[in-house]
Amino acid sequence: MRMPTELHLHLEGTLEPEMTFRLAEQNRLDLPWRDPDELRARFDFTDLQSFLDLYTMSQEVLRTGEDFHALTDAYLARAAAAGVRHAEVSLDLQAHTGRGVRAAEVLDGVTSALQAAPGRHGLSAGLIVTVLRHLPGEAALATVREVVESGYPVLGLGLCSTELTAHARDFVEAFDLARAHGLHLTAHAGEEGPPQNVTGVLDHLRVERVDHGVRACGDPALVARLVAQRIPLTVCPVSNLRLRVVDALHEHPLRRMLDSGVMVTLNSDDPAYFGGYLDEVTDRTAEALDLGEEHLSTLARNGIDAAWVEESRRRELHAELERDLGGTP
């Protein structure tokens, strides 16, 4: 079966090598690789930082609002083909403003594509602006202030990049400001870092969801808290494999987490780099972990319940899923 929602997806992580070269030519930029195949051959990562280094370098080709629109639209088309009916996509705005691209240029390109998604691709979509954990909390606060004053439709705020450089409490002011303006909140934690990082984003940032969170399994009390409070984890098994969080896909804790009652959802993270969009992630994960229809339907329902949508849209998504499962909506 196919997952109806995707909640952990970085737009920059959908930048396929062919588009990288097309935009480089269009923007008259030189690249350090001869062709898309040579770039793709570099997608053998040893850890998160080795991925981030290449990920950052490739983003240099994104210069105009049209570039960001094209990137977003290409992802939405692929997501629709994968069966996604609602997507919440993350954008590392600081990565672009930090190299001289205006925030308005970025936001205009992305949001125009997202707003066209229902008519053009048959799915609803929203934007999560992420702030970067390796930059100071003051920079995150300035970014949130710029976003909320911009007038662009933004669904939520996230926190991403390496967990090894800063504590969640450094970003309290930025998250408090976002909350005061009605934005939903999520944060990466428990991917490369320990279970305490998950506890940190829950306690200090008061997030509604946790991106990744797989290392929470090392703390039974934290697992119990996640279950009791129904805190969704947006898990990305193929990403975890490619970044050496797990050594083999069949060792991934997703099934154990599901069986423990954790509200796990299934996502692709950075599919252009990790070799799998959501349909491919679903198939590979189901095969590796021997997930049956009950597990997959639970993942699908969790994704709908964890989505930041109006209740009327949630009911629509559940009804569509039940029809797909052969039940009565």
C-alpha positions in Angstrom: 0.0 0.0 0.0 1.0 3.7 -0.3 1.4 6.3 2.5 -1.1 9.1 2.0 1.0 11.7 3.9 4.6 12.8 3.9 5.7 14.9 6.9 9.5 14.8 6.9 10.8 15.9 3.5 13.5 18.5 2.8 12.9 20.3 -0.4 16.6 20.7 -1.0 16.9 16.9 -0.6 14.8 16.4 -3.7 17.3 18.2 -5.9 18.1 15.5 -8.4 21.5 15.6 -10.2 19.9 16.3 -13.5 18.1 19.4 -12.2 21.4 20.5 -10.5 23.1 20.6 -13.8 20.2 22.2 -15.6 20.0 25.0 -13.1 23.8 25.4 -13.1 23.7 26.0 -16.8 20.7 28.3 -16.6 22.4 30.4 -13.9 25.8 30.2 -15.5 27.5 28.4 -12.7 30.4 26.0 -12.8 30.1 22.7 -10.9 32.9 20.5 -9.5 31.4 17.4 -11.3 31.5 16.6 -15.0 27.9 15.3 -15.2 25.0 14.0 -13.2 26.4 10.5 -13.0 29.6 11.7 -11.4 27.6 13.7 -8.9 25.4 10.8 -8.1 28.5 8.6 -7.6 29.3 10.8 -4.6 26.1 9.7 -2.8 28.0 7.2 -0.6 27.8 8.8 2.8 29.7 7.8 5.9 27.6 9.9 8.3 25.3 12.9 8.5 28.1 15.4 8.1 29.4 13.9 4.9 25.9 14.1 3.5 25.5 17.7 4.7 28.7 18.8 3.0 27.6 17.6 -0.4 24.0 18.7 0.2 25.1 22.3 0.9 27.4 22.4 -2.1 24.6 21.3 -4.5 22.2 24.0 -3.2 24.4 26.7 -4.8 22.5 26.3 -8.1 19.3 27.5 -6.4 19.3 31.2 -7.1 15.9 32.5 -8.2 12.3 32.2 -7.2 11.8 30.3 -10.4 14.4 27.8 -9.3 12.7 27.2 -6.0 9.3 26.9 -7.8 10.7 24.3 -10.2 12.2 22.3 -7.4 9.0 22.3 -5.3 6.8 21.5 -8.3 9.0 18.6 -9.3 8.8 17.1 -5.8 5.0 17.5 -5.7 4.6 15.7 -9.1 6.8 12.8 -7.8 4.9 12.7 -4.5 1.6 12.5 -6.2 2.9 9.6 -8.3 3.9 7.9 -5.1 0.3 8.1 -3.7 0.9 11.1 -1.4 -2.3 13.1 -0.8 -0.9 15.6 1.7 2.7 16.8 2.1 4.4 19.0 4.7 7.7 20.1 3.2 10.7 21.6 5.0 12.8 24.4 3.7 16.2 25.4 5.1 15.7 29.1 4.6 18.9 30.1 6.4 21.0 28.1 4.0 19.8 30.3 1.2 19.7 33.7 2.8 23.2 33.0 4.2 24.5 32.9 0.6 22.8 36.0 -0.5 19.4 34.8 -1.8 16.6 37.0 -0.5 14.1 35.3 1.8 11.2 36.7 -0.3 12.6 35.2 -3.4 12.8 31.8 -1.8 9.5 31.9 -0.1 7.7 33.2 -3.2 9.0 30.4 -5.4 8.2 27.6 -2.9 4.8 28.9 -1.7 3.5 29.5 -5.2 4.2 25.9 -6.1 2.6 24.6 -2.9 -0.5 26.7 -3.4 -0.9 25.3 -6.9 -0.6 21.7 -5.7 -4.3 20.8 -5.2 -5.2 21.8 -8.8 -2.0 20.8 -10.4 -1.1 17.6 -8.6 -4.2 16.6 -6.6 -2.7 16.9 -3.1 -2.6 19.4 -0.3 0.7 20.8 0.9 2.2 23.1 3.6 5.5 24.6 4.3 7.8 24.1 7.4 10.6 26.6 7.6 13.6 25.0 9.4 16.3 26.8 11.3 19.8 25.3 11.4 21.1 23.9 14.6 24.8 24.7 13.8 23.9 28.4 13.6 23.3 30.6 16.7 20.0 30.8 18.4 20.0 34.5 17.7 20.1 33.8 14.0 17.2 31.4 14.3 15.2 34.1 16.1 15.9 36.6 13.3 14.8 34.1 10.7 11.5 33.4 12.5 10.8 37.1 12.9 11.4 37.6 9.2 9.1 34.7 8.3 6.2 35.7 10.4 6.5 39.3 9.2 6.7 38.3 5.6 3.0 37.4 5.1 3.8 34.2 3.3 1.7 31.2 4.3 4.0 29.0 6.6 2.6 26.0 8.5 5.3 25.4 11.0 8.9 25.8 12.3 11.5 23.0 12.4 15.0 22.6 13.7 17.5 20.5 11.7 21.2 20.0 10.8 23.7 18.1 13.1 22.6 17.4 16.6 26.2 17.5 17.9 26.7 21.2 17.9 24.0 22.8 20.1 21.4 22.2 22.8 17.7 22.7 22.2 17.6 25.4 24.9 19.6 27.7 22.5 16.5 27.9 20.3 13.8 28.5 22.9 13.2 32.2 21.9 12.8 31.3 18.3 10.3 28.6 19.0 8.4 30.7 21.5 8.0 33.4 18.9 6.8 30.9 16.3 4.3 29.5 18.8 3.0 32.9 19.6 2.3 33.4 15.9 0.4 30.2 15.6 3.1 28.1 13.9 3.3 24.3 14.5 6.6 23.1 15.9 8.9 20.1 15.2 12.6 19.4 15.6 15.1 16.8 14.5 16.4 14.8 17.5 17.5 11.3 18.3 18.9 10.6 14.8 22.7 10.8 15.5 22.3 12.1 19.0 21.2 10.2 22.2 17.6 9.9 23.7 18.3 12.9 25.8 18.1 15.1 22.7 14.5 13.9 22.1 13.7 14.8 25.7 15.4 18.2 25.1 13.2 19.3 22.2 10.1 18.1 24.0 10.9 19.9 27.3 12.7 23.1 26.0 11.0 23.7 22.6 7.7 22.0 23.4 7.5 20.5 19.9 4.4 18.7 18.7 6.3 16.2 16.6 9.9 14.9 16.6 11.7 14.3 13.3 13.6 10.9 13.4 13.6 10.1 17.1 14.8 6.6 16.5 17.3 6.6 19.3 14.5 7.1 21.8 14.4 3.3 21.9 17.4 3.4 24.2 15.3 5.0 27.0 12.2 3.0 28.1 10.9 5.9 30.1 11.0 8.1 27.0 9.3 5.5 24.9 6.5 5.4 27.5 6.2 9.1 27.4 6.0 9.2 23.6 3.2 6.5 23.8 1.3 8.2 26.6 1.4 11.7 25.0 0.9 10.4 21.4 3.9 12.4 20.2 4.5 11.5 16.5 7.9 10.5 15.2 8.5 11.2 11.6 10.8 8.3 10.9 12.9 7.9 7.7 14.3 4.3 7.6 16.2 4.5 4.3 17.8 7.8 5.3 18.9 6.1 8.5 20.4 3.3 6.6 22.2 5.6 4.1 23.6 7.8 6.9 24.8 4.8 9.0 22.3 5.3 11.8 21.6 1.6 11.3 23.9 -0.9 9.7 21.1 -2.8 7.8 17.5 -2.0 7.1 16.2 -5.2 8.8 17.8 -3.8 12.0 15.8 -0.6 12.0 13.7 -0.1 15.2 10.6 1.1 13.4 8.6 -2.1 13.8 9.6 -2.4 17.5 8.5 1.2 18.0 5.2 0.5 16.3 4.6 -2.6 18.4 5.4 -0.6 21.5 2.6 1.8 20.6 4.7 4.8 19.5 3.0 7.0 16.9 5.5 6.4 14.1 5.0 7.8 10.6 7.0 6.9 7.4 8.9 9.4 5.3 11.7 9.8 2.8 13.7 12.8 4.2 16.1 13.5 1.3 15.1 11.2 -1.5 17.3 12.4 -4.3 20.4 11.7 -2.2 19.2 8.5 -0.5 17.7 6.7 -3.5 14.1 6.5 -2.5 10.9 8.5 -2.7 8.0 7.6 -0.3 6.6 4.7 -2.3 10.1 3.2 -2.7 10.8 3.8 1.0 7.5 2.0 1.9 8.3 -1.0 -0.2 11.9 -1.4 1.0 10.9 -0.9 4.6 8.0 -3.3 4.5 10.1 -6.0 2.9 13.1 -5.6 5.3 11.0 -5.5 8.4 8.3 -7.9 7.3 5.5 -5.4 7.7 2.1 -6.7 7.1 -1.1 -4.8 6.1 -1.9 -4.1 9.8 1.5 -2.4 10.3 1.2 -0.5 7.1 -2.3 0.7 7.7 -1.2 1.9 11.2 1.6 3.9 9.6 -0.8 5.4 7.1 -3.3 6.3 9.8 -0.6 7.7 12.0 0.6 9.9 9.2 -2.9 11.4 8.8 -3.4 11.9 12.5 0.0 13.6 12.8 -0.5 16.0 9.9 -1.1 19.6 10.6 -4.4 19.9 8.7 -7.9 21.1 9.4 -10.1 18.5 10.8 -12.3 18.5 7.7 -9.2 17.6 5.6 -8.1 15.0 8.1 -11.5 13.3 7.7 -11.2 13.4 3.9 -7.8 11.7 4.1 -9.0 9.0 6.5 -12.0 8.4 4.2 -9.8 8.1 1.2 -7.5 5.7 3.1 -10.4 3.5 4.2 -11.7 3.3 0.6 -8.2 2.3 -0.5 -8.1 -0.4 2.2 -11.5 -1.7 1.1 -13.4 -0.6 4.1 -16.3 1.8 4.7 -15.3 5.5 5.1 
